[in-house]
Structures are given as C-alpha cells and as structure tokens.
Amino acid sequence: MSFKASKYTIWMNYDNDKKQYQVPMNPESIQIKIDGKAVTSDIDRLGTLLHKGKRGPMQISWSSYFPATYGSYCTCQKKNFKSPQTMHKWILALMNAANPLHLVFSGAFSLNIYAVITSYTATEEGGDVGTISYSITLKEYRSVTIKKYTKPNTKKKAPAKQTKTKKRVNNTQKKKTYKIKRGDCLWNIAKKYYGDGKKCTKIYNANKSVLNKAAKKHGYSNCRNGNLIFPGTTITIP
C-alpha cells in the first residue's frame, strides 16, 4: 500500500509507552500479511471437508531510512527526531528485550498492537555517511488464552463450567537497584551502568530523597548534591 508519508506516523514504544520512539521517515509503502488457517478432512461418501480455523499472526514489514540530520523532509516533529545511531540501537534493544514492543501505526491500517521484530537489516553507504537505510519485519504478538475447568458438583448436578482468563500484555521494564559500597561515588556507578560518568546526575535526580535521608541519618543536613553517599544505601538505577 502506498501513501503520503506526512499523513502517517509509526511508533515503536516500550515499557508501557514510557519509552517512545517515532520513525523519522515514513516508508513509501508498508506491507501487511496475514495467513489464514484451514484444515481438510477426507470422509468416506462425503468427500473432502474444509474446516476453517483462526487466522495466523499479522506480519508487518517496510523499508525506509534514518536521516543523519533533521530537515523539512522528515515526517516527524523535531522534538521526536533521534539520530540514526540512537534509532539503530533502539531497534537492537527491542530485539533483545524480554517483552514485545508496542507498535502504533496511525494510518489507514490504524494498527495498535504488540509485536516482536523478526527481521532487521541496516546499511550505511559511503555516498551518504551517517544515514542508515533499513528494512524491518515485525510479527504480531498475541497472549495465550488459558481455559480453566471447574469440576461439576454432583450433589447439585450442576453442569461443568469453563472460564477464560486472558492476561494483558505487560512490557513494563523492571527497575534496577544498587546497594552502595564503601569507596563508591555516583560518577563510578553511572559509568558502570551507562558507560558514562556524566550521567551521574540522572541517578542523583532519581534518588535525591533517599540520599538526603541517608545523609541526615549520619548527622548531615543533606547529601551535598550526591557528593556525600553512604555504604548500605539502596538506590534505583533509572
């Protein structure tokens, strides 16, 4: 299906949409493939019978590129634009994630489903250094429906009951915690988890109240903007 890119948006989100990533350049076309399911049976005197089953999972695929810089050619707003390196790493992270991603496509298809990435190919060419061309295929994720069987009460001669329970897909990312040890500082902790000590402010902002509480417990008025931390304090790594 071909379309005018400016009228469509494609999002690949995670952690119950706390992490939102919009595709910066909409593809010229997007393909959706759905396989039906049917079973045939040969019965004497009746011939071949066809039994219709439920459809298979939806498969979505497209090709586009991540531009090196933002411009009027982009189909996303500037505030939602992310570099090719960031988008490439995000897709790899989604492929390695334990839970499915949330795919939202606001077009004629109006997709709002959970999916997993089954194929991803990225290319960078010398004539356009920094820009990444890619092709991607996703497959719809559908949670399993479990049937519970209730044993009938023979005294009341009640019929057997079957109930269905269906769990909602939860792709919330679990929070990491760290227990401060002697000799630690927020800079080293940030370098350990993010590979960049400058992100220590991110850890400080997420644990400001905990660090100040620990400082007051040891006789100080506050943690001095994270420069004063104490062993045994458990902090959250955002």
C-alpha positions as a Markdown table, in Angstrom:
| # | Residue | x | y | z |
|---|---|---|---|---|
| 1 | Met | 0.0 | 0.0 | 0.0 |
| 2 | Ser | 1.4 | 3.4 | -1.0 |
| 3 | Phe | 0.6 | 6.6 | 0.9 |
| 4 | Lys | 1.5 | 10.2 | 1.5 |
| 5 | Ala | 4.0 | 9.9 | 4.3 |
| 6 | Ser | 3.1 | 13.2 | 6.1 |
| 7 | Lys | -0.4 | 11.8 | 7.0 |
| 8 | Tyr | 1.0 | 8.8 | 8.8 |
| 9 | Thr | 3.1 | 8.2 | 12.0 |
| 10 | Ile | 4.8 | 5.0 | 13.1 |
| 11 | Trp | 5.8 | 4.5 | 16.7 |
| 12 | Met | 7.8 | 1.6 | 18.3 |
| 13 | Asn | 7.4 | 2.0 | 22.1 |
| 14 | Tyr | 8.3 | 0.0 | 25.2 |
| 15 | Asp | 7.9 | -0.1 | 29.0 |
| 16 | Asn | 4.1 | 0.7 | 28.7 |
| 17 | Asp | 4.9 | 3.6 | 26.4 |
| 18 | Lys | 7.2 | 5.3 | 28.9 |
| 19 | Lys | 9.9 | 5.0 | 26.1 |
| 20 | Gln | 8.5 | 6.3 | 22.8 |
| 21 | Tyr | 10.4 | 6.3 | 19.5 |
| 22 | Gln | 8.8 | 7.6 | 16.3 |
| 23 | Val | 10.1 | 6.5 | 12.9 |
| 24 | Pro | 11.6 | 9.8 | 11.5 |
| 25 | Met | 11.0 | 8.9 | 7.8 |
| 26 | Asn | 7.8 | 7.1 | 6.9 |
| 27 | Pro | 8.2 | 4.4 | 4.2 |
| 28 | Glu | 6.7 | 4.8 | 0.7 |
| 29 | Ser | 4.8 | 1.6 | 1.3 |
| 30 | Ile | 4.0 | -0.8 | 4.2 |
| 31 | Gln | 3.0 | -4.4 | 3.8 |
| 32 | Ile | 0.7 | -6.4 | 6.0 |
| 33 | Lys | 0.5 | -10.1 | 5.5 |
| 34 | Ile | -2.0 | -12.4 | 7.3 |
| 35 | Asp | -2.2 | -16.2 | 6.7 |
| 36 | Gly | -5.5 | -17.9 | 7.1 |
| 37 | Lys | -5.8 | -21.4 | 8.6 |
| 38 | Ala | -7.9 | -24.2 | 7.2 |
| 39 | Val | -7.8 | -28.0 | 7.7 |
| 40 | Thr | -9.1 | -30.5 | 5.2 |
| 41 | Ser | -10.6 | -33.9 | 6.1 |
| 42 | Asp | -11.4 | -36.8 | 3.7 |
| 43 | Ile | -14.6 | -38.6 | 4.8 |
| 44 | Asp | -16.0 | -41.7 | 3.0 |
| 45 | Arg | -19.1 | -40.9 | 0.9 |
| 46 | Leu | -18.9 | -37.2 | 1.8 |
| 47 | Gly | -15.6 | -36.4 | 0.1 |
| 48 | Thr | -13.2 | -33.6 | 1.3 |
| 49 | Leu | -14.4 | -31.3 | 4.0 |
| 50 | Leu | -12.8 | -27.9 | 4.8 |
| 51 | His | -12.6 | -26.7 | 8.4 |
| 52 | Lys | -11.9 | -23.0 | 8.9 |
| 53 | Gly | -9.6 | -22.1 | 11.8 |
| 54 | Lys | -8.5 | -18.8 | 13.3 |
| 55 | Arg | -6.1 | -16.6 | 11.4 |
| 56 | Gly | -2.3 | -16.6 | 11.9 |
| 57 | Pro | -0.4 | -13.7 | 13.4 |
| 58 | Met | -0.2 | -10.5 | 11.4 |
| 59 | Gln | 3.2 | -9.7 | 9.7 |
| 60 | Ile | 4.2 | -6.1 | 9.1 |
| 61 | Ser | 7.2 | -5.0 | 7.0 |
| 62 | Trp | 8.6 | -1.9 | 5.4 |
| 63 | Ser | 11.8 | -0.2 | 4.2 |
| 64 | Ser | 13.0 | 3.3 | 4.9 |
| 65 | Tyr | 16.0 | 5.2 | 6.3 |
| 66 | Phe | 17.2 | 7.1 | 9.3 |
| 67 | Pro | 18.5 | 10.5 | 8.1 |
| 68 | Ala | 21.7 | 11.8 | 9.5 |
| 69 | Thr | 20.2 | 15.3 | 10.3 |
| 70 | Tyr | 16.7 | 16.7 | 10.8 |
| 71 | Gly | 15.2 | 18.6 | 7.9 |
| 72 | Ser | 11.9 | 19.5 | 6.3 |
| 73 | Tyr | 11.9 | 16.1 | 4.6 |
| 74 | Cys | 11.4 | 14.4 | 7.9 |
| 75 | Thr | 7.9 | 13.2 | 8.7 |
| 76 | Cys | 8.2 | 13.6 | 12.5 |
| 77 | Gln | 8.4 | 16.7 | 14.6 |
| 78 | Lys | 11.8 | 17.9 | 15.5 |
| 79 | Lys | 11.3 | 17.2 | 19.2 |
| 80 | Asn | 10.7 | 13.5 | 18.3 |
| 81 | Phe | 13.7 | 13.2 | 16.0 |
| 82 | Lys | 16.5 | 10.9 | 17.1 |
| 83 | Ser | 19.9 | 10.2 | 15.4 |
| 84 | Pro | 20.4 | 7.2 | 13.2 |
| 85 | Gln | 22.7 | 5.7 | 15.8 |
| 86 | Thr | 20.0 | 6.1 | 18.5 |
| 87 | Met | 17.3 | 4.5 | 16.4 |
| 88 | His | 19.6 | 1.7 | 15.3 |
| 89 | Lys | 20.5 | 0.9 | 19.0 |
| 90 | Trp | 16.8 | 1.1 | 19.9 |
| 91 | Ile | 15.8 | -1.5 | 17.4 |
| 92 | Leu | 18.5 | -3.8 | 18.6 |
| 93 | Ala | 17.4 | -3.3 | 22.2 |
| 94 | Leu | 13.8 | -4.1 | 21.2 |
| 95 | Met | 15.0 | -7.3 | 19.6 |
| 96 | Asn | 16.9 | -8.3 | 22.8 |
| 97 | Ala | 14.1 | -7.2 | 25.1 |
| 98 | Ala | 12.2 | -9.9 | 27.1 |
| 99 | Asn | 8.8 | -8.4 | 26.3 |
| 100 | Pro | 7.1 | -7.4 | 23.0 |
| 101 | Leu | 7.2 | -3.8 | 21.8 |
| 102 | His | 4.1 | -1.6 | 21.3 |
| 103 | Leu | 3.6 | -0.8 | 17.6 |
| 104 | Val | 1.3 | 2.1 | 16.8 |
| 105 | Phe | 0.6 | 3.0 | 13.2 |
| 106 | Ser | -1.8 | 5.9 | 12.6 |
| 107 | Gly | -2.8 | 5.4 | 9.0 |
| 108 | Ala | -5.4 | 3.6 | 7.0 |
| 109 | Phe | -4.5 | 0.3 | 8.8 |
| 110 | Ser | -4.7 | 2.0 | 12.3 |
| 111 | Leu | -2.6 | -0.6 | 14.0 |
| 112 | Asn | -2.3 | -0.6 | 17.8 |
| 113 | Ile | -0.8 | -4.0 | 18.6 |
| 114 | Tyr | 2.1 | -5.7 | 20.5 |
| 115 | Ala | 4.7 | -7.2 | 18.2 |
| 116 | Val | 8.2 | -8.7 | 18.0 |
| 117 | Ile | 10.9 | -7.9 | 15.5 |
| 118 | Thr | 11.7 | -11.0 | 13.4 |
| 119 | Ser | 14.0 | -9.4 | 10.8 |
| 120 | Tyr | 16.1 | -6.2 | 10.6 |
| 121 | Thr | 18.7 | -5.2 | 8.0 |
| 122 | Ala | 20.6 | -2.0 | 8.2 |
| 123 | Thr | 23.0 | -0.4 | 5.6 |
| 124 | Glu | 25.3 | 2.6 | 5.6 |
| 125 | Glu | 26.7 | 3.8 | 2.3 |
| 126 | Gly | 29.8 | 5.9 | 1.6 |
| 127 | Gly | 27.9 | 8.4 | -0.5 |
| 128 | Asp | 25.7 | 9.4 | 2.4 |
| 129 | Val | 27.7 | 8.9 | 5.6 |
| 130 | Gly | 25.7 | 8.9 | 8.8 |
| 131 | Thr | 22.4 | 7.9 | 7.2 |
| 132 | Ile | 21.2 | 4.4 | 7.8 |
| 133 | Ser | 18.9 | 2.6 | 5.3 |
| 134 | Tyr | 17.0 | -0.3 | 6.8 |
| 135 | Ser | 14.3 | -2.9 | 6.2 |
| 136 | Ile | 12.3 | -4.3 | 9.1 |
| 137 | Thr | 9.7 | -7.1 | 9.6 |
| 138 | Leu | 7.5 | -7.5 | 12.7 |
| 139 | Lys | 5.1 | -10.2 | 13.7 |
| 140 | Glu | 2.0 | -9.6 | 15.9 |
| 141 | Tyr | 2.3 | -10.9 | 19.5 |
| 142 | Arg | -0.9 | -12.5 | 20.9 |
| 143 | Ser | -1.1 | -13.6 | 24.5 |
| 144 | Val | -2.2 | -17.2 | 25.2 |
| 145 | Thr | -5.7 | -17.8 | 26.4 |
| 146 | Ile | -5.9 | -20.3 | 29.2 |
| 147 | Lys | -9.1 | -22.3 | 29.9 |
| 148 | Lys | -9.9 | -23.4 | 33.4 |
| 149 | Tyr | -12.0 | -26.4 | 34.1 |
| 150 | Thr | -14.3 | -26.5 | 37.1 |
| 151 | Lys | -15.3 | -29.9 | 38.4 |
| 152 | Pro | -19.1 | -30.2 | 38.5 |
| 153 | Asn | -20.9 | -30.5 | 41.8 |
| 154 | Thr | -22.5 | -34.0 | 41.6 |
| 155 | Lys | -24.8 | -33.2 | 44.6 |
| 156 | Lys | -26.4 | -30.3 | 42.8 |
| 157 | Lys | -26.0 | -31.9 | 39.4 |
| 158 | Ala | -24.6 | -28.6 | 38.1 |
| 159 | Pro | -23.0 | -28.6 | 34.6 |
| 160 | Ala | -19.3 | -28.2 | 34.2 |
| 161 | Lys | -18.2 | -24.7 | 33.8 |
| 162 | Gln | -15.4 | -23.3 | 31.7 |
| 163 | Thr | -14.0 | -19.9 | 32.2 |
| 164 | Lys | -11.5 | -18.0 | 30.2 |
| 165 | Thr | -8.7 | -15.8 | 31.6 |
| 166 | Lys | -6.6 | -13.6 | 29.5 |
| 167 | Lys | -3.7 | -11.7 | 30.9 |
| 168 | Arg | -3.0 | -8.3 | 29.5 |
| 169 | Val | 0.4 | -7.9 | 27.8 |
| 170 | Asn | 2.8 | -6.2 | 30.2 |
| 171 | Asn | 6.1 | -4.9 | 28.8 |
| 172 | Thr | 7.0 | -2.8 | 31.8 |
| 173 | Gln | 10.7 | -2.7 | 32.3 |
| 174 | Lys | 11.9 | -3.9 | 35.7 |
| 175 | Lys | 13.7 | -1.2 | 37.7 |
| 176 | Lys | 17.4 | -1.9 | 38.7 |
| 177 | Thr | 18.6 | -1.3 | 42.2 |
| 178 | Tyr | 22.1 | -1.0 | 43.6 |
| 179 | Lys | 23.5 | -1.1 | 47.1 |
| 180 | Ile | 26.2 | 1.5 | 47.7 |
| 181 | Lys | 29.5 | 0.1 | 48.8 |
| 182 | Arg | 32.5 | 1.6 | 50.6 |
| 183 | Gly | 34.5 | 3.7 | 48.1 |
| 184 | Asp | 31.6 | 4.2 | 45.7 |
| 185 | Cys | 30.7 | 7.6 | 44.1 |
| 186 | Leu | 27.8 | 8.4 | 41.8 |
| 187 | Trp | 30.2 | 9.0 | 38.9 |
| 188 | Asn | 31.6 | 5.5 | 39.1 |
| 189 | Ile | 28.1 | 4.0 | 39.5 |
| 190 | Ala | 26.9 | 5.9 | 36.4 |
| 191 | Lys | 30.0 | 4.7 | 34.4 |
| 192 | Lys | 29.3 | 1.1 | 35.5 |
| 193 | Tyr | 25.6 | 1.1 | 34.3 |
| 194 | Tyr | 25.7 | 3.7 | 31.5 |
| 195 | Gly | 29.3 | 3.7 | 30.4 |
| 196 | Asp | 29.3 | 7.5 | 31.0 |
| 197 | Gly | 30.1 | 9.0 | 34.4 |
| 198 | Lys | 28.5 | 12.3 | 33.4 |
| 199 | Lys | 25.1 | 10.6 | 33.7 |
| 200 | Cys | 25.5 | 10.5 | 37.5 |
| 201 | Thr | 23.0 | 13.5 | 37.6 |
| 202 | Lys | 20.4 | 11.1 | 36.3 |
| 203 | Ile | 21.0 | 8.7 | 39.2 |
| 204 | Tyr | 21.1 | 11.6 | 41.7 |
| 205 | Asn | 17.8 | 13.1 | 40.5 |
| 206 | Ala | 16.1 | 9.7 | 40.8 |
| 207 | Asn | 17.4 | 9.1 | 44.3 |
| 208 | Lys | 17.6 | 12.6 | 45.8 |
| 209 | Ser | 15.3 | 11.9 | 48.7 |
| 210 | Val | 16.9 | 8.6 | 49.5 |
| 211 | Leu | 20.4 | 10.0 | 49.5 |
| 212 | Asn | 19.3 | 13.0 | 51.7 |
| 213 | Lys | 17.6 | 10.7 | 54.2 |
| 214 | Ala | 20.8 | 8.6 | 54.5 |
| 215 | Ala | 22.9 | 11.8 | 55.0 |
| 216 | Lys | 20.6 | 13.0 | 57.8 |
| 217 | Lys | 20.9 | 9.6 | 59.4 |
| 218 | His | 24.7 | 10.1 | 59.6 |
| 219 | Gly | 24.4 | 13.6 | 61.0 |
| 220 | Tyr | 24.5 | 15.7 | 57.8 |
| 221 | Ser | 21.8 | 18.1 | 56.6 |
| 222 | Asn | 21.8 | 16.7 | 53.1 |
| 223 | Cys | 23.8 | 14.7 | 50.6 |
| 224 | Arg | 25.5 | 17.7 | 49.1 |
| 225 | Asn | 24.1 | 17.1 | 45.6 |
| 226 | Gly | 25.1 | 13.5 | 45.6 |
| 227 | Asn | 28.7 | 14.0 | 46.6 |
| 228 | Leu | 28.1 | 12.6 | 50.1 |
| 229 | Ile | 26.8 | 9.0 | 49.9 |
| 230 | Phe | 27.0 | 6.2 | 52.4 |
| 231 | Pro | 27.6 | 2.4 | 52.2 |
| 232 | Gly | 24.4 | 0.3 | 52.6 |
| 233 | Thr | 22.1 | 2.8 | 50.9 |
| 234 | Thr | 20.0 | 1.1 | 48.2 |
| 235 | Ile | 19.3 | 3.3 | 45.2 |
| 236 | Thr | 17.4 | 2.9 | 42.0 |
| 237 | Ile | 19.1 | 2.9 | 38.6 |
| 238 | Pro | 16.7 | 4.6 | 36.2 |
